[in-house]
Amino acid sequence: MKDAITDAISKGIEFDDLSVEGSESKYTVSIISNVFEGKSTIQRHKMIYALLDGYIKTGEIHALTIKALTLDESKN
């Protein structure tokens, strides 16, 4: 499932770094991308949720924690 999550995000967001951790329908996504520049936390999360919507609807992802930062934010 981690590979499927990585693939889904990769198709929709260009990123500098991405990690997916977890199992049994509970996952944590940490992503660094300048696509998030100027966007609120909620807007960033919505972008990720939109890419993973199919897995959420089927229950393959039940709980999702997202850490979405720009490159500059990740350096602080």
PyMOL Python script that loads the backbone (N, CA, C, O; Angstrom):
from pymol import cmd

cmd.read_pdbstr("""\
ATOM      1  N   MET A   1       0.821  -1.197   0.000  1.00  0.00           N
ATOM      2  CA  MET A   1       0.000   0.000   0.000  1.00  0.00           C
ATOM      3  C   MET A   1       0.867   1.263   0.000  1.00  0.00           C
ATOM      4  O   MET A   1       0.509   2.270  -0.611  1.00  0.00           O
ATOM      5  N   LYS A   2       2.007   1.199   0.690  1.00  0.00           N
ATOM      6  CA  LYS A   2       2.878   2.376   0.725  1.00  0.00           C
ATOM      7  C   LYS A   2       3.320   2.763  -0.683  1.00  0.00           C
ATOM      8  O   LYS A   2       3.394   3.947  -1.011  1.00  0.00           O
ATOM      9  N   ASP A   3       3.612   1.766  -1.510  1.00  0.00           N
ATOM     10  CA  ASP A   3       4.015   2.046  -2.897  1.00  0.00           C
ATOM     11  C   ASP A   3       2.872   2.679  -3.684  1.00  0.00           C
ATOM     12  O   ASP A   3       3.097   3.579  -4.494  1.00  0.00           O
ATOM     13  N   ALA A   4       1.656   2.213  -3.449  1.00  0.00           N
ATOM     14  CA  ALA A   4       0.484   2.771  -4.140  1.00  0.00           C
ATOM     15  C   ALA A   4       0.264   4.225  -3.738  1.00  0.00           C
ATOM     16  O   ALA A   4      -0.069   5.060  -4.579  1.00  0.00           O
ATOM     17  N   ILE A   5       0.447   4.527  -2.460  1.00  0.00           N
ATOM     18  CA  ILE A   5       0.305   5.904  -1.978  1.00  0.00           C
ATOM     19  C   ILE A   5       1.380   6.782  -2.605  1.00  0.00           C
ATOM     20  O   ILE A   5       1.098   7.886  -3.070  1.00  0.00           O
ATOM     21  N   THR A   6       2.608   6.289  -2.615  1.00  0.00           N
ATOM     22  CA  THR A   6       3.718   7.032  -3.224  1.00  0.00           C
ATOM     23  C   THR A   6       3.443   7.292  -4.698  1.00  0.00           C
ATOM     24  O   THR A   6       3.645   8.405  -5.182  1.00  0.00           O
ATOM     25  N   ASP A   7       2.985   6.273  -5.410  1.00  0.00           N
ATOM     26  CA  ASP A   7       2.685   6.426  -6.841  1.00  0.00           C
ATOM     27  C   ASP A   7       1.583   7.448  -7.076  1.00  0.00           C
ATOM     28  O   ASP A   7       1.697   8.286  -7.970  1.00  0.00           O
ATOM     29  N   ALA A   8       0.514   7.387  -6.281  1.00  0.00           N
ATOM     30  CA  ALA A   8      -0.609   8.321  -6.453  1.00  0.00           C
ATOM     31  C   ALA A   8      -0.164   9.761  -6.235  1.00  0.00           C
ATOM     32  O   ALA A   8      -0.535  10.653  -6.999  1.00  0.00           O
ATOM     33  N   ILE A   9       0.625   9.986  -5.200  1.00  0.00           N
ATOM     34  CA  ILE A   9       1.101  11.344  -4.928  1.00  0.00           C
ATOM     35  C   ILE A   9       2.074  11.797  -6.012  1.00  0.00           C
ATOM     36  O   ILE A   9       2.042  12.952  -6.437  1.00  0.00           O
ATOM     37  N   SER A  10       2.931  10.897  -6.454  1.00  0.00           N
ATOM     38  CA  SER A  10       3.918  11.222  -7.494  1.00  0.00           C
ATOM     39  C   SER A  10       3.265  11.667  -8.798  1.00  0.00           C
ATOM     40  O   SER A  10       3.816  12.497  -9.522  1.00  0.00           O
ATOM     41  N   LYS A  11       2.107  11.122  -9.091  1.00  0.00           N
ATOM     42  CA  LYS A  11       1.404  11.472 -10.323  1.00  0.00           C
ATOM     43  C   LYS A  11       0.778  12.860 -10.268  1.00  0.00           C
ATOM     44  O   LYS A  11       0.478  13.451 -11.306  1.00  0.00           O
ATOM     45  N   GLY A  12       0.580  13.388  -9.044  1.00  0.00           N
ATOM     46  CA  GLY A  12      -0.117  14.664  -8.931  1.00  0.00           C
ATOM     47  C   GLY A  12       0.697  15.821  -8.399  1.00  0.00           C
ATOM     48  O   GLY A  12       0.318  16.979  -8.575  1.00  0.00           O
ATOM     49  N   ILE A  13       1.826  15.522  -7.742  1.00  0.00           N
ATOM     50  CA  ILE A  13       2.616  16.584  -7.125  1.00  0.00           C
ATOM     51  C   ILE A  13       4.097  16.332  -7.371  1.00  0.00           C
ATOM     52  O   ILE A  13       4.608  15.243  -7.110  1.00  0.00           O
ATOM     53  N   GLU A  14       4.767  17.342  -7.871  1.00  0.00           N
ATOM     54  CA  GLU A  14       6.222  17.273  -7.991  1.00  0.00           C
ATOM     55  C   GLU A  14       6.803  17.594  -6.617  1.00  0.00           C
ATOM     56  O   GLU A  14       6.435  18.603  -6.015  1.00  0.00           O
ATOM     57  N   PHE A  15       7.692  16.765  -6.120  1.00  0.00           N
ATOM     58  CA  PHE A  15       8.189  16.951  -4.760  1.00  0.00           C
ATOM     59  C   PHE A  15       9.704  16.782  -4.683  1.00  0.00           C
ATOM     60  O   PHE A  15      10.332  16.184  -5.556  1.00  0.00           O
ATOM     61  N   ASP A  16      10.269  17.330  -3.609  1.00  0.00           N
ATOM     62  CA  ASP A  16      11.693  17.174  -3.329  1.00  0.00           C
ATOM     63  C   ASP A  16      11.949  15.947  -2.459  1.00  0.00           C
ATOM     64  O   ASP A  16      12.989  15.300  -2.575  1.00  0.00           O
ATOM     65  N   ASP A  17      11.002  15.638  -1.596  1.00  0.00           N
ATOM     66  CA  ASP A  17      11.140  14.472  -0.719  1.00  0.00           C
ATOM     67  C   ASP A  17       9.760  13.972  -0.333  1.00  0.00           C
ATOM     68  O   ASP A  17       8.837  14.759  -0.127  1.00  0.00           O
ATOM     69  N   LEU A  18       9.627  12.655  -0.237  1.00  0.00           N
ATOM     70  CA  LEU A  18       8.356  12.047   0.137  1.00  0.00           C
ATOM     71  C   LEU A  18       8.640  10.778   0.924  1.00  0.00           C
ATOM     72  O   LEU A  18       9.445   9.945   0.506  1.00  0.00           O
ATOM     73  N   SER A  19       7.979  10.634   2.061  1.00  0.00           N
ATOM     74  CA  SER A  19       8.049   9.364   2.785  1.00  0.00           C
ATOM     75  C   SER A  19       6.648   8.976   3.215  1.00  0.00           C
ATOM     76  O   SER A  19       5.831   9.817   3.590  1.00  0.00           O
ATOM     77  N   VAL A  20       6.398   7.688   3.151  1.00  0.00           N
ATOM     78  CA  VAL A  20       5.116   7.124   3.557  1.00  0.00           C
ATOM     79  C   VAL A  20       5.414   6.032   4.576  1.00  0.00           C
ATOM     80  O   VAL A  20       6.146   5.083   4.293  1.00  0.00           O
ATOM     81  N   GLU A  21       4.842   6.177   5.756  1.00  0.00           N
ATOM     82  CA  GLU A  21       5.031   5.204   6.829  1.00  0.00           C
ATOM     83  C   GLU A  21       3.676   4.690   7.278  1.00  0.00           C
ATOM     84  O   GLU A  21       2.657   5.357   7.095  1.00  0.00           O
ATOM     85  N   GLY A  22       3.666   3.504   7.866  1.00  0.00           N
ATOM     86  CA  GLY A  22       2.441   2.961   8.429  1.00  0.00           C
ATOM     87  C   GLY A  22       2.063   1.621   7.837  1.00  0.00           C
ATOM     88  O   GLY A  22       2.781   1.063   7.007  1.00  0.00           O
ATOM     89  N   SER A  23       0.930   1.114   8.276  1.00  0.00           N
ATOM     90  CA  SER A  23       0.404  -0.162   7.801  1.00  0.00           C
ATOM     91  C   SER A  23      -1.034  -0.311   8.297  1.00  0.00           C
ATOM     92  O   SER A  23      -1.529   0.504   9.075  1.00  0.00           O
ATOM     93  N   GLU A  24      -1.683  -1.364   7.831  1.00  0.00           N
ATOM     94  CA  GLU A  24      -3.041  -1.698   8.270  1.00  0.00           C
ATOM     95  C   GLU A  24      -4.004  -0.520   8.189  1.00  0.00           C
ATOM     96  O   GLU A  24      -4.770  -0.286   9.124  1.00  0.00           O
ATOM     97  N   SER A  25      -3.979   0.204   7.114  1.00  0.00           N
ATOM     98  CA  SER A  25      -4.873   1.309   6.769  1.00  0.00           C
ATOM     99  C   SER A  25      -4.592   2.603   7.517  1.00  0.00           C
ATOM    100  O   SER A  25      -5.362   3.556   7.395  1.00  0.00           O
ATOM    101  N   LYS A  26      -3.505   2.665   8.293  1.00  0.00           N
ATOM    102  CA  LYS A  26      -3.128   3.891   9.018  1.00  0.00           C
ATOM    103  C   LYS A  26      -1.753   4.331   8.537  1.00  0.00           C
ATOM    104  O   LYS A  26      -0.761   3.629   8.733  1.00  0.00           O
ATOM    105  N   TYR A  27      -1.705   5.506   7.901  1.00  0.00           N
ATOM    106  CA  TYR A  27      -0.474   5.954   7.260  1.00  0.00           C
ATOM    107  C   TYR A  27      -0.129   7.393   7.616  1.00  0.00           C
ATOM    108  O   TYR A  27      -0.991   8.203   7.954  1.00  0.00           O
ATOM    109  N   THR A  28       1.170   7.677   7.527  1.00  0.00           N
ATOM    110  CA  THR A  28       1.687   9.030   7.685  1.00  0.00           C
ATOM    111  C   THR A  28       2.442   9.390   6.415  1.00  0.00           C
ATOM    112  O   THR A  28       3.342   8.669   5.984  1.00  0.00           O
ATOM    113  N   VAL A  29       2.062  10.516   5.826  1.00  0.00           N
ATOM    114  CA  VAL A  29       2.736  11.024   4.629  1.00  0.00           C
ATOM    115  C   VAL A  29       3.493  12.284   5.020  1.00  0.00           C
ATOM    116  O   VAL A  29       2.916  13.225   5.564  1.00  0.00           O
ATOM    117  N   SER A  30       4.787  12.293   4.738  1.00  0.00           N
ATOM    118  CA  SER A  30       5.612  13.491   4.918  1.00  0.00           C
ATOM    119  C   SER A  30       6.124  13.877   3.540  1.00  0.00           C
ATOM    120  O   SER A  30       6.784  13.085   2.868  1.00  0.00           O
ATOM    121  N   ILE A  31       5.815  15.099   3.125  1.00  0.00           N
ATOM    122  CA  ILE A  31       6.173  15.530   1.777  1.00  0.00           C
ATOM    123  C   ILE A  31       6.730  16.947   1.816  1.00  0.00           C
ATOM    124  O   ILE A  31       6.231  17.816   2.531  1.00  0.00           O
ATOM    125  N   ILE A  32       7.772  17.152   1.031  1.00  0.00           N
ATOM    126  CA  ILE A  32       8.378  18.471   0.873  1.00  0.00           C
ATOM    127  C   ILE A  32       8.254  18.841  -0.597  1.00  0.00           C
ATOM    128  O   ILE A  32       8.760  18.138  -1.472  1.00  0.00           O
ATOM    129  N   SER A  33       7.572  19.959  -0.859  1.00  0.00           N
ATOM    130  CA  SER A  33       7.346  20.396  -2.230  1.00  0.00           C
ATOM    131  C   SER A  33       7.101  21.900  -2.264  1.00  0.00           C
ATOM    132  O   SER A  33       6.399  22.446  -1.413  1.00  0.00           O
ATOM    133  N   ASN A  34       7.679  22.552  -3.244  1.00  0.00           N
ATOM    134  CA  ASN A  34       7.431  23.984  -3.403  1.00  0.00           C
ATOM    135  C   ASN A  34       6.058  24.262  -4.010  1.00  0.00           C
ATOM    136  O   ASN A  34       5.654  25.419  -4.119  1.00  0.00           O
ATOM    137  N   VAL A  35       5.344  23.221  -4.402  1.00  0.00           N
ATOM    138  CA  VAL A  35       3.961  23.367  -4.851  1.00  0.00           C
ATOM    139  C   VAL A  35       3.104  23.945  -3.720  1.00  0.00           C
ATOM    140  O   VAL A  35       2.081  24.582  -3.971  1.00  0.00           O
ATOM    141  N   PHE A  36       3.527  23.719  -2.485  1.00  0.00           N
ATOM    142  CA  PHE A  36       2.774  24.185  -1.320  1.00  0.00           C
ATOM    143  C   PHE A  36       3.029  25.648  -0.980  1.00  0.00           C
ATOM    144  O   PHE A  36       2.398  26.189  -0.072  1.00  0.00           O
ATOM    145  N   GLU A  37       3.929  26.284  -1.684  1.00  0.00           N
ATOM    146  CA  GLU A  37       4.259  27.698  -1.429  1.00  0.00           C
ATOM    147  C   GLU A  37       2.996  28.555  -1.487  1.00  0.00           C
ATOM    148  O   GLU A  37       2.263  28.518  -2.476  1.00  0.00           O
ATOM    149  N   GLY A  38       2.743  29.323  -0.431  1.00  0.00           N
ATOM    150  CA  GLY A  38       1.597  30.232  -0.391  1.00  0.00           C
ATOM    151  C   GLY A  38       0.270  29.572  -0.062  1.00  0.00           C
ATOM    152  O   GLY A  38      -0.763  30.242  -0.051  1.00  0.00           O
ATOM    153  N   LYS A  39       0.277  28.269   0.207  1.00  0.00           N
ATOM    154  CA  LYS A  39      -0.966  27.559   0.517  1.00  0.00           C
ATOM    155  C   LYS A  39      -1.057  27.292   2.022  1.00  0.00           C
ATOM    156  O   LYS A  39      -0.046  27.070   2.689  1.00  0.00           O
ATOM    157  N   SER A  40      -2.275  27.317   2.535  1.00  0.00           N
ATOM    158  CA  SER A  40      -2.498  27.019   3.953  1.00  0.00           C
ATOM    159  C   SER A  40      -2.341  25.520   4.190  1.00  0.00           C
ATOM    160  O   SER A  40      -2.292  24.728   3.249  1.00  0.00           O
ATOM    161  N   THR A  41      -2.262  25.155   5.452  1.00  0.00           N
ATOM    162  CA  THR A  41      -2.170  23.735   5.814  1.00  0.00           C
ATOM    163  C   THR A  41      -3.370  22.970   5.277  1.00  0.00           C
ATOM    164  O   THR A  41      -3.222  21.867   4.752  1.00  0.00           O
ATOM    165  N   ILE A  42      -4.546  23.548   5.405  1.00  0.00           N
ATOM    166  CA  ILE A  42      -5.760  22.881   4.918  1.00  0.00           C
ATOM    167  C   ILE A  42      -5.709  22.688   3.409  1.00  0.00           C
ATOM    168  O   ILE A  42      -6.070  21.621   2.914  1.00  0.00           O
ATOM    169  N   GLN A  43      -5.270  23.693   2.676  1.00  0.00           N
ATOM    170  CA  GLN A  43      -5.160  23.567   1.223  1.00  0.00           C
ATOM    171  C   GLN A  43      -4.165  22.473   0.841  1.00  0.00           C
ATOM    172  O   GLN A  43      -4.408  21.711  -0.094  1.00  0.00           O
ATOM    173  N   ARG A  44      -3.062  22.396   1.552  1.00  0.00           N
ATOM    174  CA  ARG A  44      -2.051  21.369   1.293  1.00  0.00           C
ATOM    175  C   ARG A  44      -2.623  19.972   1.533  1.00  0.00           C
ATOM    176  O   ARG A  44      -2.432  19.059   0.730  1.00  0.00           O
ATOM    177  N   HIS A  45      -3.326  19.828   2.656  1.00  0.00           N
ATOM    178  CA  HIS A  45      -3.910  18.531   2.984  1.00  0.00           C
ATOM    179  C   HIS A  45      -4.963  18.131   1.963  1.00  0.00           C
ATOM    180  O   HIS A  45      -5.046  16.963   1.583  1.00  0.00           O
ATOM    181  N   LYS A  46      -5.759  19.075   1.521  1.00  0.00           N
ATOM    182  CA  LYS A  46      -6.780  18.783   0.510  1.00  0.00           C
ATOM    183  C   LYS A  46      -6.145  18.276  -0.781  1.00  0.00           C
ATOM    184  O   LYS A  46      -6.699  17.404  -1.451  1.00  0.00           O
ATOM    185  N   MET A  47      -4.990  18.821  -1.124  1.00  0.00           N
ATOM    186  CA  MET A  47      -4.290  18.360  -2.330  1.00  0.00           C
ATOM    187  C   MET A  47      -3.908  16.884  -2.198  1.00  0.00           C
ATOM    188  O   MET A  47      -4.067  16.111  -3.142  1.00  0.00           O
ATOM    189  N   ILE A  48      -3.410  16.505  -1.040  1.00  0.00           N
ATOM    190  CA  ILE A  48      -3.017  15.116  -0.800  1.00  0.00           C
ATOM    191  C   ILE A  48      -4.243  14.213  -0.738  1.00  0.00           C
ATOM    192  O   ILE A  48      -4.265  13.147  -1.353  1.00  0.00           O
ATOM    193  N   TYR A  49      -5.265  14.637   0.005  1.00  0.00           N
ATOM    194  CA  TYR A  49      -6.494  13.847   0.106  1.00  0.00           C
ATOM    195  C   TYR A  49      -7.115  13.605  -1.278  1.00  0.00           C
ATOM    196  O   TYR A  49      -7.613  12.512  -1.549  1.00  0.00           O
ATOM    197  N   ALA A  50      -7.088  14.600  -2.135  1.00  0.00           N
ATOM    198  CA  ALA A  50      -7.667  14.443  -3.479  1.00  0.00           C
ATOM    199  C   ALA A  50      -6.952  13.339  -4.259  1.00  0.00           C
ATOM    200  O   ALA A  50      -7.586  12.576  -4.988  1.00  0.00           O
ATOM    201  N   LEU A  51      -5.651  13.262  -4.104  1.00  0.00           N
ATOM    202  CA  LEU A  51      -4.874  12.238  -4.814  1.00  0.00           C
ATOM    203  C   LEU A  51      -5.105  10.837  -4.245  1.00  0.00           C
ATOM    204  O   LEU A  51      -4.935   9.845  -4.954  1.00  0.00           O
ATOM    205  N   LEU A  52      -5.482  10.753  -2.996  1.00  0.00           N
ATOM    206  CA  LEU A  52      -5.660   9.460  -2.326  1.00  0.00           C
ATOM    207  C   LEU A  52      -7.122   9.096  -2.104  1.00  0.00           C
ATOM    208  O   LEU A  52      -7.422   8.118  -1.418  1.00  0.00           O
ATOM    209  N   ASP A  53      -8.019   9.865  -2.671  1.00  0.00           N
ATOM    210  CA  ASP A  53      -9.460   9.705  -2.442  1.00  0.00           C
ATOM    211  C   ASP A  53      -9.960   8.286  -2.704  1.00  0.00           C
ATOM    212  O   ASP A  53     -10.768   7.762  -1.938  1.00  0.00           O
ATOM    213  N   GLY A  54      -9.493   7.677  -3.762  1.00  0.00           N
ATOM    214  CA  GLY A  54      -9.946   6.316  -4.082  1.00  0.00           C
ATOM    215  C   GLY A  54      -9.610   5.319  -2.986  1.00  0.00           C
ATOM    216  O   GLY A  54     -10.422   4.454  -2.660  1.00  0.00           O
ATOM    217  N   TYR A  55      -8.425   5.435  -2.419  1.00  0.00           N
ATOM    218  CA  TYR A  55      -8.007   4.537  -1.335  1.00  0.00           C
ATOM    219  C   TYR A  55      -8.752   4.829  -0.035  1.00  0.00           C
ATOM    220  O   TYR A  55      -8.999   3.927   0.765  1.00  0.00           O
ATOM    221  N   ILE A  56      -9.102   6.082   0.166  1.00  0.00           N
ATOM    222  CA  ILE A  56      -9.859   6.455   1.360  1.00  0.00           C
ATOM    223  C   ILE A  56     -11.283   5.903   1.261  1.00  0.00           C
ATOM    224  O   ILE A  56     -11.815   5.361   2.229  1.00  0.00           O
ATOM    225  N   LYS A  57     -11.893   6.046   0.084  1.00  0.00           N
ATOM    226  CA  LYS A  57     -13.271   5.582  -0.110  1.00  0.00           C
ATOM    227  C   LYS A  57     -13.406   4.068   0.021  1.00  0.00           C
ATOM    228  O   LYS A  57     -14.437   3.575   0.479  1.00  0.00           O
ATOM    229  N   THR A  58     -12.368   3.327  -0.379  1.00  0.00           N
ATOM    230  CA  THR A  58     -12.435   1.866  -0.274  1.00  0.00           C
ATOM    231  C   THR A  58     -12.047   1.361   1.112  1.00  0.00           C
ATOM    232  O   THR A  58     -12.212   0.178   1.414  1.00  0.00           O
ATOM    233  N   GLY A  59     -11.531   2.255   1.956  1.00  0.00           N
ATOM    234  CA  GLY A  59     -11.115   1.859   3.292  1.00  0.00           C
ATOM    235  C   GLY A  59      -9.679   1.368   3.367  1.00  0.00           C
ATOM    236  O   GLY A  59      -9.196   1.007   4.441  1.00  0.00           O
ATOM    237  N   GLU A  60      -8.991   1.356   2.222  1.00  0.00           N
ATOM    238  CA  GLU A  60      -7.588   0.942   2.243  1.00  0.00           C
ATOM    239  C   GLU A  60      -6.751   1.919   3.073  1.00  0.00           C
ATOM    240  O   GLU A  60      -5.749   1.543   3.682  1.00  0.00           O
ATOM    241  N   ILE A  61      -7.187   3.177   3.079  1.00  0.00           N
ATOM    242  CA  ILE A  61      -6.625   4.168   3.998  1.00  0.00           C
ATOM    243  C   ILE A  61      -7.756   4.582   4.926  1.00  0.00           C
ATOM    244  O   ILE A  61      -8.765   5.134   4.489  1.00  0.00           O
ATOM    245  N   HIS A  62      -7.574   4.310   6.207  1.00  0.00           N
ATOM    246  CA  HIS A  62      -8.586   4.670   7.192  1.00  0.00           C
ATOM    247  C   HIS A  62      -8.173   5.929   7.957  1.00  0.00           C
ATOM    248  O   HIS A  62      -8.999   6.804   8.221  1.00  0.00           O
ATOM    249  N   ALA A  63      -6.901   6.009   8.306  1.00  0.00           N
ATOM    250  CA  ALA A  63      -6.381   7.170   9.036  1.00  0.00           C
ATOM    251  C   ALA A  63      -5.141   7.669   8.299  1.00  0.00           C
ATOM    252  O   ALA A  63      -4.266   6.888   7.923  1.00  0.00           O
ATOM    253  N   LEU A  64      -5.084   8.982   8.100  1.00  0.00           N
ATOM    254  CA  LEU A  64      -3.985   9.569   7.354  1.00  0.00           C
ATOM    255  C   LEU A  64      -3.478  10.809   8.076  1.00  0.00           C
ATOM    256  O   LEU A  64      -4.234  11.748   8.325  1.00  0.00           O
ATOM    257  N   THR A  65      -2.209  10.804   8.404  1.00  0.00           N
ATOM    258  CA  THR A  65      -1.552  11.963   8.986  1.00  0.00           C
ATOM    259  C   THR A  65      -0.665  12.559   7.900  1.00  0.00           C
ATOM    260  O   THR A  65       0.086  11.838   7.242  1.00  0.00           O
ATOM    261  N   ILE A  66      -0.751  13.875   7.711  1.00  0.00           N
ATOM    262  CA  ILE A  66      -0.005  14.534   6.648  1.00  0.00           C
ATOM    263  C   ILE A  66       0.877  15.628   7.219  1.00  0.00           C
ATOM    264  O   ILE A  66       0.435  16.463   8.008  1.00  0.00           O
ATOM    265  N   LYS A  67       2.130  15.604   6.803  1.00  0.00           N
ATOM    266  CA  LYS A  67       3.059  16.690   7.088  1.00  0.00           C
ATOM    267  C   LYS A  67       3.526  17.192   5.724  1.00  0.00           C
ATOM    268  O   LYS A  67       4.318  16.530   5.053  1.00  0.00           O
ATOM    269  N   ALA A  68       3.035  18.358   5.319  1.00  0.00           N
ATOM    270  CA  ALA A  68       3.306  18.914   3.998  1.00  0.00           C
ATOM    271  C   ALA A  68       4.010  20.257   4.148  1.00  0.00           C
ATOM    272  O   ALA A  68       3.429  21.221   4.648  1.00  0.00           O
ATOM    273  N   LEU A  69       5.252  20.310   3.715  1.00  0.00           N
ATOM    274  CA  LEU A  69       6.069  21.517   3.878  1.00  0.00           C
ATOM    275  C   LEU A  69       6.686  21.954   2.565  1.00  0.00           C
ATOM    276  O   LEU A  69       6.860  21.152   1.647  1.00  0.00           O
ATOM    277  N   THR A  70       7.018  23.247   2.484  1.00  0.00           N
ATOM    278  CA  THR A  70       7.836  23.731   1.367  1.00  0.00           C
ATOM    279  C   THR A  70       9.298  23.406   1.695  1.00  0.00           C
ATOM    280  O   THR A  70       9.622  23.030   2.822  1.00  0.00           O
ATOM    281  N   LEU A  71      10.152  23.553   0.720  1.00  0.00           N
ATOM    282  CA  LEU A  71      11.576  23.291   0.941  1.00  0.00           C
ATOM    283  C   LEU A  71      12.143  24.216   2.008  1.00  0.00           C
ATOM    284  O   LEU A  71      12.903  23.774   2.870  1.00  0.00           O
ATOM    285  N   ASP A  72      11.778  25.502   1.959  1.00  0.00           N
ATOM    286  CA  ASP A  72      12.255  26.455   2.967  1.00  0.00           C
ATOM    287  C   ASP A  72      11.762  26.086   4.368  1.00  0.00           C
ATOM    288  O   ASP A  72      12.527  26.153   5.330  1.00  0.00           O
ATOM    289  N   GLU A  73      10.497  25.700   4.487  1.00  0.00           N
ATOM    290  CA  GLU A  73       9.940  25.320   5.787  1.00  0.00           C
ATOM    291  C   GLU A  73      10.643  24.094   6.365  1.00  0.00           C
ATOM    292  O   GLU A  73      10.800  23.976   7.580  1.00  0.00           O
ATOM    293  N   SER A  74      11.054  23.204   5.507  1.00  0.00           N
ATOM    294  CA  SER A  74      11.707  21.978   5.974  1.00  0.00           C
ATOM    295  C   SER A  74      13.096  22.238   6.531  1.00  0.00           C
ATOM    296  O   SER A  74      13.623  21.428   7.294  1.00  0.00           O
ATOM    297  N   LYS A  75      13.684  23.352   6.159  1.00  0.00           N
ATOM    298  CA  LYS A  75      15.030  23.691   6.622  1.00  0.00           C
ATOM    299  C   LYS A  75      15.018  24.397   7.969  1.00  0.00           C
ATOM    300  O   LYS A  75      16.064  24.536   8.604  1.00  0.00           O
ATOM    301  N   ASN A  76      13.854  24.841   8.412  1.00  0.00           N
ATOM    302  CA  ASN A  76      13.744  25.559   9.695  1.00  0.00           C
ATOM    303  C   ASN A  76      13.548  24.628  10.855  1.00  0.00           C
ATOM    304  O   ASN A  76      13.440  25.077  11.996  1.00  0.00           O
TER     305      ASN A  76
END
""", "prot")
cmd.dss("prot")
cmd.show_as("cartoon", "prot")
cmd.util.cbc("prot")
cmd.orient("prot")
